[in-house]
Amino acid sequence: MRQADRRLAGLMLRLVLVLGLVLGLTGVPTAEASRDVGLALSVPRPTSAAAIGTASLRLVDRGRMDPWTPGRQRELMVSVLYPAIPRNEPYAAYASEAFGPVLAADWLPLIGLEGPELDYARTRTNARLGAAVRGRQHPVILYSPGLGTSRTFGTQQLEDLASRGYIVVAIDHTGEAPVEFPGGRIERATMPPSDDTEVYRQAIRTRVDDLRFVLDELARWRGGQAGLPRGLDQAMDLTKIGVLGYSAGGFAAAEAMLIDRRIDVGVNLDGAMVYDLDGKVLGESALRGLDRPFLLFGSDGHHHAVPVGSPDYDPSWAAFWQHQRGPKLDLNLVGSRHPSFADYQFAIPQLAAAYPIPPETVTAGIGDIVPSRSIKAQRAYLAAWFDQYLSHRPQPLLRGPSPRYSEVDFIR
C-alpha cells in the first residue's frame, strides 16, 4: 500500500487509491480497545422505507483466466440488492464471523486501531437475506468499488438505490482485495503493486472485463438460476443498465461504457481516469468521451475546472469534460475527502466516538463535512442522476445548486 496524503503525493496517489492509500497516517498511536468486543456499526437507513433484500453469488468466467492467479479461471463474488417482500428473513450481516476480522484488519491500522475494535459480523445491514423480490422491470445498476476495496464498502449507497427501486449488483474484483467465497474460503489480494503503469492498466482492463461478464450473466439469469432470490430472474429490466464506480471503479465504469453499448448511464465517484503516477497516460474514455450520460462526483477540490499547475489538477477529468458528448454533470462535495464516497464516511466517525482517535486523523480520512450531510447529499444526487437518465423521470435537483444540499457545488 502507498501511504501518502493524496494532496501531497501527486495525482494518482490523490485520486485513484482507497483509504489506506490516501490517508498517510503513519506514526499514529494505536488506540487501546475500550470494550471486550468490537464495535458493531450502525449502517445508515435508506432514504426510502421500502424493504430491500440481498443475496451473494459466486460466478465463474470459464472463458477467461485470472490475471492475478496463474492457471485459474476468473472467479468473482457479487452481491445483489433489490426491492423486496420480507417474510421474516433475518437482516444480513455486514460480513461473516470469519471474514469480518479480515476486512477490519485491512484498514483499521491506518487510523491507529488494530482491527478487533470493529465487529463487522455484528454490524447489521438494512437488507433481508434472501427475501423475495418485489415487483418487476427494475433498472439494473452495476457497482465497482475502489482499488483494493471490498464491494461491501459501498453498502450505504447501494442499499439506498435498492430502496428506491433499483436492482444493484456489486462486484468484488478478485485479486485486488480479500474476498470470501462460499464455504468460508477467503482469497487474499494477489495483484502486484499498482504503482506500475502496466499493472494498473491490467487492473482496469480486468475490471472492465468483469463488468461485461456480469452483464452477460444477468442475461443468463433470465432463464432461471440456482441460488437466486425468488422472482429476481424476471424482475430485472436489462434494457436499462447503469454503472456506478468509486475511485478506480469510476475509471472502470467509464472505460466499460466506452466499449459496451448495453450500459446506458454511468457515474464516477472521485476516480482519476489515468494509468500512470505522472498523469500523462489518460484512459480512452477521457480522451474520447462518451455519447451517453455520465456524472463526475468529486471530493473537495477535485473537478474538471481546476487550473493547470495546481496540485489538485486532474488532466483526465479536464479531458473527459472537453470530449464528453452525452449529458454530463460535474458535482463537487465540499469538505469531503476521497474516502467519503465509501462506507468510511459513517464508519470512521462511529469509531472515533468509541475509541481515542485524534480529530485530525478523522479529518484526514473523511474531511470536515458533517457525515450525515455527506451521506444525504450523495444519496440524493446519485438517485436523481439514475432517476433522470435510467428511469427517465426528470429531476429538478440536477438543474443547479440546491439550498437543501449546500455542500454540493455545480462545476460549470
N, C-alpha and C positions, 0 to 999 in steps of 0.2 A: 504494500500500500504506500502511496505517496502522501506523506503527511505534511502538507503545507497550506497556509491560508490562501484561498483562491484569489484574493485581491492582491497578493504579493508574489505569487509564483507563476504568473503567466496565464495565457488564455486557456489551455487545456486543463490545467490544474484548477482553474477557476470555474469552468463550466461543465465539464464532462463527467467528473467523478462523483462518487457517493460520499456519504457523511464522513467516513474515515479518511477520505482523500482530500477533503476540503476544510476540515476543522483546524488542523495544525495545532493540536493541543498536547504536544509532548511536554513532559515535565509537570503535568497537573497531578497533585497529590491524590492518592486513592482514598475515596471516602470509606469510612467504616460502616458496615451494614448496621442499620438501626432496627432491624427486626429479624426474627428467626427464619422467616420465609420471605421470598422475594415479593416485590410489589406487583399486584395484579392491576394492570392499567384499566382505565375506563375509556373505551372506544367511543368517540362522539356518535350520538344517534343520527341517523339520516334525517334530512330535512323533511321528507315525507314520512308519514306514519304507516304507510303501506308496508305489509310484511314482505320480507325477502328471504330467499333460500340460497344455499350454496352446496357445491359438490366439487370434489377434486378427482381428476382423471389422469391416468398415465397414457401417453401417446408415444408411438414408435414410428419414426420415418424409415421404413425399410429400404428406401431408395437412396439414402444418404448416410455417409459415415460421419461420425463425430470428429470435428477438427481438433478437439482438445483431449480426446481419449482414443488413441490409435486402435484400430481393429474393432471398434464398437459402433453399432448403428446409432444414429441420433435419437435420443430418448428425452422426452420432455414431461414435466408435470404442469397441468393447468388447473386453475380454479374457475368455476363458473358461478357468477352471482346473478340473480334473476328475481322478478316479481313472483311471489309465492302464495300458496294457500296453506297456512300452517295447520298441522294436525297434532299438536303437542310434541313435535320433534324438538330435540334439545338444540340450544344455541351452540354454534360451532365455536371451539376454542381458537384463539389466535394461532396457536401451534400445539403440537403434541407434547406429551411429557418428555419424550426423547429428543425432539427437535427444538423445543423452546430454548433450552440452555445453549444450544449451538448458535441460534440466532442472536441471543443476548450477548454471548461472549464474543461475537463477531464485531460488535461496535461499541459496547459499553466502556471498554478501557479507554476509548478516545474522549470520554467525558469524565474520566477519573474514577470509574467504577470497575468492578472486576467481572461482572456477569450474573452472579447469584442474586443480586439485588432486584432483578426483574424476572417475574414469573409469567412467561407468555402462555403457559399451559392453563393457568388460572385466569388469564385475561379472556373475557367473553366477548365475542363479536356480536353483531346485531342480526346475523343471518342464521336461519334454521337449517340444520344439517339434513340435506336430502329431501326437503319438503317438495310437494308437487308444485309444478309451475302454474301460475295464474295467467290466464288469457293466451292470446295468440298474436302473431305478427308484431313481435317486439324487435326493433332495430338492434343490431349487434355491434358492440364496441370491443376491440382487442386492446389489451394493455401490455406495454413493455416497460419493465422497471429500469432503474439506473444500473450502471455498470457495477457488478459485484453486489447487487442488491436483490434480496428475495422478493418475489411477487407479492408476498404478504404485506410488504411495507407500503402498499398503496390502498390498504383496506378502507380507510375512511372515505376516500374519494370514490372508490368503486362501489361500495355499499350505497352511497348516496345516489349514484347514477342508476343502480338497480332499483332503488326505491321509487325512482321517477319513471320507470317503465322500460329500462334498457336491459338487455342481456349482455353482461360483461364477462369477457374471457381473459383472465390474467395468466401470463406465461412466465415460467421460470426458464431462463436461458442456461441450461446445464453447462457446467464447467466454469462459469463466472462466479458463482456464489453457492453456498451449501443448499442442497435440495434433498427433501425427504420423499422417497418413493414408497409404494405400497409394501407392507411387511416390515416397515421400520428401517429399511435400507437408506442410509444417508450418504450421499455423494458430496465430497468436498470440492472446492474450486481447484481446477487443474490448468486454467489458462495462464500462459506466461505473462510477465509484467506488461501492462498496456501502454507503457511509455514508448514502446517500439511502434513506429508508424504502421508497419505491415501487420503486426499482431492486432492493433486496434482496427485496422481495415478489415481483417478477417473476422473480428468480433462483430462489427456492424453487418458485414455480409452474412454471417451466420444468423444474426438476429432477423434480418430481412427474410432469409430462408425459413426461419422458424415461424414468422408471422404468416407467410404464404402457405406453409404446410398446415398450420392450424386452420386457416380458411378452407383448405381442401378437406380437412377432417370434419369441419362443421357441415359441409355439404353431404358428406357420407352419413352423418348422424341423422339426416332427414329420413333415412331408411330404417332407423332403429339402431340402437347401440347399447350393449350391455353396460350397466352401471350408471346410465343417465337417470336423472330425476324424472318422475312421471310427467309427460307432456312436453319435455324440453325439445324433443326432435321436431315437433310441429309448431313450437312457439317462436322459433327464430325466423325473422324476415331477412333472408340473405340477399335481398335486393337493396338493403340499407345497411352498409358497413362503415363503421368509423374506426379510427385507430388513435390511441392516446398513449403518449410515452413521456417518461420522466428522464431527464438528463440524456444519457446515451440512448435511452428508449425513445426520446423525442427525435433524435437524429435518425434512428432506425425507422420510425414512423414515416418521416418524410421520404426516406430512400425507398421504402416499401410502396408508398403511394405512387412514386415516380414510375415504377415498373409494373404495378398491379392495378388494373382498371377496376377491379372489384371494390376497391376501397374508395369511398365517396368523400370522406372528410377526415381531417386529421388535426392533432394538437401536439405541440412540442412544449413541454414544461421545462424550461431553463436549460435546454441541451444545445451545446455548440454543434454545428454541422460541419466538423472539420476533423481530420485524421491525425495531424501532427502537433507537436508541442509548440511550434512557432506560428501556428495558424495560417499556414501557406497552402496546405493541401485540402482544399474545400471539397465537400461532398457534391455529388452530381445534383442533388436536389437544390443546394444553394446556388450552383452555377446555372441551373436551367429553370428553376422554379417549377410550380405545379399549375395545372389548369382547373383544379378543384379547391374547395375552401380549406384554408389552413390557418390555425391560430398559433401565434407565438405568445407565450405567457412566461415572462421573465422575473427573476428576483431583482431586488433593488439595484438599479443601475445597469441592468443587463437588458438592452434593447437595440433595435436596429439603427437608431439615430445617435448613438454615442460617437463623438468626434474621433476621427483617425488620430492616433497618437496617444489617446487616453489609455490608462491601464485597463479600463473596462471595455475597450473597443473589441468587438467581435466581428471580424470580416465576414464570417459565414452568415450571420443574421442580416448584415447590411446587404450582402449579395443576394440572399434569398428575397429580401423585401424588394429589391430592384427588379428581380426576374420573375417574381410570382405573378401569374396571370389570372388565377382564380381569386375569389373573395379572400381577403386577408385582414388580419387584425393583430396588432402588437400591444399587449397589455403588460404593465409593469406593477408588481406588487411591492409597494413602498414599505421599507422597513424590514423586508424579509431577507433570508439567505437561501442559498441553494437547497439545503435540506428541508426548507419549509414546505416544499412540494411533495414530501413523503410523510409517512406517519411519525417521523421525528418531531413534527410540529406539535403533536399532542403528547408524545412520549417524554420528551425532554423536560417540559415544564412539570409534569406529574412526578418525574424522578427528582427534580430539583426541590419539590415540596416535601419529599420524603427523606432525602439524603443531603448532606452538606456539599452541594455542588456550587462553586463560585458563580455569582451572577454574570461575570464576564465570560465564563465558559458557556452559559446558556445563550448569551448574546452572540458569541462566536458561532454557535450552532444554528440558531433559528432567527437571529436578528432581534430587533426590539419591537416588532409588530405584536399586538395583542393576539395570542394564539387563537382564541375563539373567533376573532375578527378575520384572521387569516384564513381559517377553515371555511367560514361562511362565504367569504369573497371568492375563494377558489371554487367552491361548490356552485355558487350562483352563476359564475361566468362559464364554467365548463358545461353546466346544464343548458344554459342559454345558447351556447355555440352548437351543441349537438341538437337541441330542440329546433333551432332555426334551419340548420343545413342538413340534418339527417332525418328529422321528423317533419320538417317543412312547416314549422309553426313560427311565424315572425316574432322576434324578440326585441322590444324597445330597449332593453338593457344594453344591447350591442351598439346602439347608435351614438353613445357618448358617455362621458363621466356621469356617475350617479351619486347623489348625496348619501344613499344607503351604503355605499361601498367607497368611502373616501380614500381608502388605501390603494385603490386601483387607478393608475394613470393610463390614459389612452395616448399612445405614442404615434403621432402622425408623420 
